[in-house]
Amino acid sequence: MATDFVSFAYSTLKAIQQRIELTEQAILAGSPKTLEDYRQLTGELKGLQFAEQEIKDVLDKTEKEES
């Protein structure tokens, strides 16, 4: 059961990291045409980074408990 969770967490983490990269590229490429677009993208980026860190923390905790 723990293996299923860890696999799910790592695949979710990978998807989040890919989305972070795409969002960062969009911001750096000047995709947001308005301040509202920019705020939306930076808000999305902050949310993705928060989710990424939460998953990493849970994975670290899980790995320590299994050791």
Buried (B, 14 or more C-beta within 10 A) or exposed (E): EEEEEBEEBEEEBEEBBEBBEEBBEBBEEEEBEEEEEBEEBEEBBEBBBEBBEEBEEBBEEBEEEEE
